[in-house]
Amino acid sequence: RWMTTNKSQFLCGGDVVLASATVSVLKDLLSKSRDENSFLRDVHFPEDSETSCDLSDMGAIGMELFVDGTCFRHVHPDHFNVYDFTYWSGEKAHPGNAIRKLANLPNPINAFLDDASSSILYFPSHHTMDRWSTFKPDFLQVGRFGDTINFRDLTDGLRIRAVAEGFGAVSEADKATPKLICGSHGEVSNELSRVMEGIDVSFDRELDLYTDSHYVQQRKTTWTTVVLNARDQLRQRVAWALSQILVVTTFDIEAKRNTETFLSFYDIFVRNAFGSYSEILKEVVVSPLMGEMLTYLESKSSAFVWEEEKRRVFADENMAREVLQLFTTGLVQLNLDGTPK
């Protein structure tokens, strides 16, 4: 990772001197990088490249290079990463939080923002770097400073009203008027005069009128009310049978408290109970719930990762395997009467 500086060509260089072969390779990578971040530039050394850095420069850090009119300084690969530190500020997370609380002292993590009004956290110089590598997996990385992130691409823990309001994405009109937003297939617009009769599907804990137990139960209540009172009992029973084959579970879904998304998924089986299995399968595999459960969500092809990051990785084939093994072909060849051959 390299960070842009305001140094001129004459001042750019720093105290680290690199071999000419290393300088040539790094400048070429920086120049050809397609990273659009204005402050940071990440480069990936091609694994099959015939060029290489000079062996004497292995392990060099902090060097500066002037490329295409900009002075770049080499920094730590996590420098200026943006993380959600909500977990780390908890009493049972960071080891010093509980101790400071018992002593009636400020939370050491929150202090960066509360005392200094800064969202930048500095890694303490008295800690060894192995502590960072050990605990870093607990921090949810949002992006890098200077990146443009779509609100819809945030995780459910951050895609909440408080974050939207913080970036001015919620108008005063939206704050004042409660609305129930429905996204199921074929639904009509809501009657605002009857909105309070709907079920609570808000994501924001601070605005919820119900406890977590209600969130767990409300989709079950909705489903039970429908299936016990619906006149199309055959359709409901076929839908139930299909839902036991093409299964999603709350254990593998991050938004466990959501109601609308789970009911929308179940509606696939209600809607297609008397249709073709192939049509059901098409809708199921593009469902965001199934995509998350079978780890297809945000999966990238080997070609894409190589093109963008110059790394050789295997694409996530979990969804394809599940479709073939559990949802269609299976592991055992069968006769027409269903018995194994």
C-alpha positions as CSV (number, residue, x, y, z in Angstrom):
1,R,0.0,0.0,0.0
2,W,1.2,3.5,-0.9
3,M,-0.1,6.8,0.3
4,T,0.0,10.0,-1.7
5,T,2.0,13.0,-0.3
6,N,2.4,16.6,-1.2
7,K,6.2,16.4,-1.7
8,S,7.7,17.7,-4.8
9,Q,9.9,15.5,-7.0
10,F,13.1,17.1,-5.5
11,L,12.0,16.3,-1.9
12,C,10.5,12.8,-2.6
13,G,12.8,10.0,-1.7
14,G,13.0,9.6,2.0
15,D,15.7,7.8,3.9
16,V,15.3,4.4,2.3
17,V,17.4,3.8,-0.8
18,L,16.3,1.1,-3.2
19,A,18.2,-0.7,-6.0
20,S,17.4,0.6,-9.5
21,A,15.7,-2.7,-10.5
22,T,13.4,-2.4,-7.5
23,V,12.6,1.2,-8.3
24,S,11.8,0.4,-11.9
25,V,9.4,-2.5,-11.0
26,L,7.5,-0.5,-8.3
27,K,7.2,2.6,-10.4
28,D,5.7,0.4,-13.2
29,L,3.2,-1.2,-10.9
30,L,2.2,2.2,-9.4
31,S,1.8,3.7,-12.9
32,K,-0.3,0.9,-14.2
33,S,-2.5,0.5,-11.1
34,R,-6.2,1.1,-11.7
35,D,-6.9,2.0,-8.1
36,E,-9.2,5.0,-8.1
37,N,-8.6,6.1,-4.5
38,S,-7.2,9.6,-4.3
39,F,-5.2,9.0,-1.1
40,L,-4.1,5.4,-1.3
41,R,-2.9,3.1,-4.0
42,D,-2.7,-0.7,-3.5
43,V,-0.6,-2.6,-5.9
44,H,-0.3,-6.4,-6.3
45,F,2.9,-8.0,-7.6
46,P,2.0,-10.4,-10.4
47,E,2.8,-14.0,-9.4
48,D,3.9,-15.0,-12.9
49,S,5.9,-11.9,-13.7
50,E,9.4,-12.4,-15.0
51,T,10.6,-9.2,-13.3
52,S,11.4,-9.0,-9.6
53,C,12.7,-6.7,-7.0
54,D,16.3,-6.8,-6.0
55,L,16.9,-9.3,-3.2
56,S,18.7,-6.6,-1.2
57,D,15.4,-4.7,-0.9
58,M,13.3,-7.5,0.6
59,G,11.7,-6.3,3.7
60,A,12.3,-2.6,2.9
61,I,9.5,-0.3,4.3
62,G,8.7,3.4,4.3
63,M,10.3,4.2,0.9
64,E,9.1,7.0,-1.3
65,L,8.8,7.1,-5.1
66,F,7.8,9.9,-7.5
67,V,5.4,8.5,-10.2
68,D,3.4,10.4,-12.8
69,G,3.7,13.7,-10.9
70,T,2.9,12.3,-7.4
71,C,5.1,11.3,-4.5
72,F,4.0,8.0,-3.0
73,R,5.1,6.8,0.4
74,H,5.1,3.1,1.2
75,V,2.9,2.4,4.3
76,H,1.5,-0.5,6.3
77,P,-1.1,-2.6,4.3
78,D,-3.8,-1.7,6.8
79,H,-2.9,2.0,7.0
80,F,-6.0,4.2,6.7
81,N,-8.4,1.2,6.5
82,V,-11.9,2.0,7.8
83,Y,-13.3,-0.4,10.4
84,D,-16.4,-0.7,12.5
85,F,-15.0,-0.8,16.0
86,T,-18.4,-1.2,17.8
87,Y,-17.4,-4.7,19.0
88,W,-14.0,-3.6,20.2
89,S,-15.4,-0.8,22.3
90,G,-17.5,-3.3,24.3
91,E,-16.8,-4.1,27.9
92,K,-15.9,-7.8,27.2
93,A,-13.8,-7.2,24.0
94,H,-10.8,-4.9,24.5
95,P,-9.0,-6.1,27.6
96,G,-8.6,-2.6,29.0
97,N,-12.3,-1.6,28.7
98,A,-13.5,-3.4,31.8
99,I,-10.5,-2.2,33.8
100,R,-11.0,1.4,32.9
101,K,-14.7,1.1,33.6
102,L,-14.1,-0.2,37.2
103,A,-11.7,2.7,37.7
104,N,-14.4,5.2,36.4
105,L,-12.2,6.1,33.6
106,P,-13.2,6.7,29.9
107,N,-13.4,3.8,27.5
108,P,-10.0,3.8,25.8
109,I,-11.5,3.0,22.4
110,N,-14.3,5.6,22.5
111,A,-11.9,8.2,23.9
112,F,-10.5,8.8,20.4
113,L,-13.8,10.1,19.3
114,D,-15.2,11.4,22.6
115,D,-12.1,13.3,23.8
116,A,-10.3,14.2,20.5
117,S,-13.3,14.3,18.2
118,S,-11.3,12.2,15.8
119,S,-12.3,9.0,14.0
120,I,-8.6,8.0,13.6
121,L,-7.3,5.4,16.0
122,Y,-3.5,5.0,16.5
123,F,-2.0,1.7,17.3
124,P,-0.2,2.1,20.6
125,S,3.6,2.1,20.3
126,H,3.9,0.0,23.4
127,H,2.0,-2.9,21.8
128,T,3.7,-5.5,19.5
129,M,2.3,-5.8,16.0
130,D,1.3,-9.4,16.7
131,R,-1.6,-8.1,18.7
132,W,-2.9,-6.3,15.7
133,S,-2.8,-9.4,13.5
134,T,-4.4,-11.4,16.3
135,F,-7.4,-9.2,16.9
136,K,-7.9,-7.7,13.4
137,P,-10.3,-10.4,12.3
138,D,-12.7,-9.1,15.0
139,F,-12.9,-5.7,13.3
140,L,-15.4,-5.3,10.4
141,Q,-13.6,-3.6,7.6
142,V,-15.8,-1.1,5.7
143,G,-13.2,0.0,3.1
144,R,-10.3,2.5,2.9
145,F,-10.2,6.2,3.6
146,G,-11.1,7.8,0.3
147,D,-13.1,4.9,-1.0
148,T,-16.7,5.4,-2.2
149,I,-19.0,2.8,-0.7
150,N,-22.6,2.3,-1.6
151,F,-25.0,2.3,1.3
152,R,-26.6,-0.9,0.0
153,D,-23.2,-2.6,0.1
154,L,-22.7,-2.1,3.8
155,T,-23.3,-5.0,6.2
156,D,-26.6,-5.2,8.0
157,G,-24.9,-4.0,11.2
158,L,-24.1,-0.7,9.5
159,R,-27.0,-0.4,7.1
160,I,-29.1,1.4,9.7
161,R,-30.9,4.7,10.0
162,A,-28.3,6.2,12.3
163,V,-25.6,5.7,9.7
164,A,-27.9,7.0,6.9
165,E,-28.7,10.1,9.0
166,G,-25.0,10.7,9.7
167,F,-24.3,11.0,6.0
168,G,-27.4,13.1,5.3
169,A,-29.2,10.3,3.4
170,V,-32.5,10.6,5.4
171,S,-34.6,13.7,5.0
172,E,-36.7,15.4,7.7
173,A,-39.8,14.2,6.0
174,D,-38.6,10.6,6.2
175,K,-37.9,11.0,9.9
176,A,-41.3,12.4,10.7
177,T,-43.5,10.0,8.8
178,P,-43.5,6.2,9.7
179,K,-43.7,3.9,6.7
180,L,-43.8,0.2,6.3
181,I,-41.8,-0.8,3.2
182,C,-42.8,-4.0,1.5
183,G,-40.6,-5.7,-1.1
184,S,-42.2,-9.0,-1.8
185,H,-43.0,-10.0,-5.3
186,G,-46.3,-8.7,-6.6
187,E,-47.1,-6.6,-3.6
188,V,-49.1,-3.4,-4.0
189,S,-48.3,-0.1,-2.4
190,N,-49.2,0.4,1.2
191,E,-52.2,2.3,2.5
192,L,-50.5,4.9,4.7
193,S,-53.7,5.4,6.7
194,R,-53.4,1.8,7.9
195,V,-49.6,1.7,8.3
196,M,-49.6,1.2,12.1
197,E,-51.6,-2.0,11.6
198,G,-48.6,-3.6,9.8
199,I,-45.8,-5.6,11.5
200,D,-42.6,-3.9,12.6
201,V,-39.7,-4.7,10.3
202,S,-37.4,-1.8,11.2
203,F,-33.6,-2.6,11.3
204,D,-32.8,0.1,13.9
205,R,-32.9,-1.0,17.5
206,E,-33.3,2.6,18.8
207,L,-36.5,3.0,16.9
208,D,-38.0,-0.4,17.6
209,L,-41.0,-0.7,19.9
210,Y,-40.6,-4.5,20.2
211,T,-38.0,-6.7,21.9
212,D,-35.7,-9.1,20.1
213,S,-38.0,-12.0,21.0
214,H,-40.8,-10.3,19.1
215,Y,-38.5,-10.1,16.0
216,V,-37.8,-13.8,16.2
217,Q,-41.5,-14.6,16.5
218,Q,-43.1,-12.2,14.1
219,R,-42.3,-14.0,10.9
220,K,-43.5,-17.2,12.6
221,T,-46.7,-15.5,13.6
222,T,-47.2,-14.1,10.1
223,W,-46.7,-17.5,8.5
224,T,-48.9,-19.3,11.1
225,T,-51.7,-16.8,10.6
226,V,-51.7,-17.3,6.8
227,V,-51.4,-21.0,6.6
228,L,-54.1,-21.7,9.2
229,N,-56.6,-19.3,7.6
230,A,-55.8,-19.5,3.9
231,R,-58.4,-21.2,1.7
232,D,-55.8,-22.6,-0.7
233,Q,-54.6,-25.3,1.8
234,L,-53.1,-27.5,-0.9
235,R,-50.9,-24.7,-2.2
236,Q,-49.8,-23.9,1.4
237,R,-48.9,-27.5,2.1
238,V,-46.9,-27.9,-1.2
239,A,-45.1,-24.6,-0.3
240,W,-44.2,-26.0,3.1
241,A,-42.9,-29.2,1.5
242,L,-40.7,-27.3,-0.9
243,S,-39.4,-25.1,1.9
244,Q,-38.1,-28.2,3.6
245,I,-36.0,-29.1,0.5
246,L,-34.7,-25.6,-0.5
247,V,-33.8,-24.5,3.0
248,V,-32.3,-21.3,4.5
249,T,-31.6,-21.1,8.2
250,T,-31.2,-18.1,10.5
251,F,-27.9,-19.6,11.7
252,D,-26.2,-18.7,8.4
253,I,-27.9,-15.4,7.8
254,E,-26.5,-12.2,9.2
255,A,-29.9,-10.3,9.3
256,K,-31.6,-12.9,11.6
257,R,-34.0,-10.3,12.9
258,N,-35.4,-9.4,9.5
259,T,-39.0,-10.5,8.7
260,E,-39.8,-9.3,5.2
261,T,-36.8,-11.0,3.5
262,F,-37.6,-14.4,5.0
263,L,-41.3,-14.1,4.2
264,S,-40.4,-13.0,0.6
265,F,-38.2,-16.1,0.3
266,Y,-41.0,-18.4,1.5
267,D,-43.4,-16.7,-1.0
268,I,-41.3,-18.2,-3.8
269,F,-42.8,-21.6,-2.9
270,V,-46.3,-20.3,-2.4
271,R,-46.2,-18.5,-5.7
272,N,-44.8,-21.4,-7.6
273,A,-46.3,-24.3,-5.7
274,F,-48.1,-25.6,-8.9
275,G,-45.4,-24.4,-11.3
276,S,-42.2,-26.0,-12.6
277,Y,-39.4,-27.0,-10.3
278,S,-36.9,-25.3,-12.6
279,E,-38.7,-21.9,-12.2
280,I,-38.5,-22.3,-8.4
281,L,-34.8,-23.2,-8.6
282,K,-34.1,-20.1,-10.7
283,E,-35.7,-17.8,-8.1
284,V,-34.1,-19.6,-5.1
285,V,-30.5,-19.3,-6.4
286,V,-30.8,-15.6,-7.0
287,S,-32.4,-15.0,-3.6
288,P,-30.1,-12.8,-1.4
289,L,-30.8,-15.2,1.5
290,M,-29.7,-18.3,-0.4
291,G,-26.7,-16.4,-1.8
292,E,-25.6,-15.5,1.8
293,M,-26.2,-19.0,3.2
294,L,-24.4,-20.8,0.5
295,T,-21.6,-18.2,0.5
296,Y,-22.3,-17.1,-3.1
297,L,-22.8,-13.5,-2.0
298,E,-19.9,-11.3,-3.1
299,S,-18.1,-14.3,-4.6
300,K,-15.7,-13.4,-7.4
301,S,-14.4,-15.5,-10.3
302,S,-10.8,-16.5,-10.6
303,A,-10.4,-14.4,-13.7
304,F,-11.8,-11.3,-11.9
305,V,-9.5,-11.6,-8.9
306,W,-6.5,-12.2,-11.2
307,E,-7.4,-9.1,-13.3
308,E,-7.9,-6.9,-10.3
309,E,-5.5,-8.2,-7.7
310,K,-3.1,-10.5,-9.6
311,R,-3.8,-13.3,-7.2
312,R,-4.7,-16.9,-8.1
313,V,-7.7,-18.0,-6.1
314,F,-10.5,-20.6,-6.7
315,A,-14.0,-19.2,-7.1
316,D,-16.6,-20.2,-4.4
317,E,-18.3,-23.3,-5.8
318,N,-20.5,-24.0,-2.7
319,M,-23.7,-22.8,-4.4
320,A,-23.1,-24.9,-7.5
321,R,-22.3,-28.0,-5.4
322,E,-25.4,-27.6,-3.3
323,V,-27.6,-27.1,-6.3
324,L,-26.3,-30.3,-7.9
325,Q,-25.9,-32.4,-4.8
326,L,-29.0,-31.4,-2.7
327,F,-31.4,-29.6,-4.9
328,T,-31.3,-31.5,-8.2
329,T,-29.1,-34.4,-9.4
330,G,-28.0,-35.8,-6.0
331,L,-25.2,-38.3,-5.3
332,V,-27.0,-41.6,-6.3
333,Q,-28.4,-42.5,-9.7
334,L,-32.0,-43.6,-9.4
335,N,-34.4,-45.6,-11.4
336,L,-37.7,-44.1,-12.5
337,D,-39.5,-45.4,-9.4
338,G,-37.0,-43.7,-7.1
339,T,-35.0,-46.7,-6.1
340,P,-31.1,-46.6,-6.4
341,K,-29.6,-48.2,-9.5
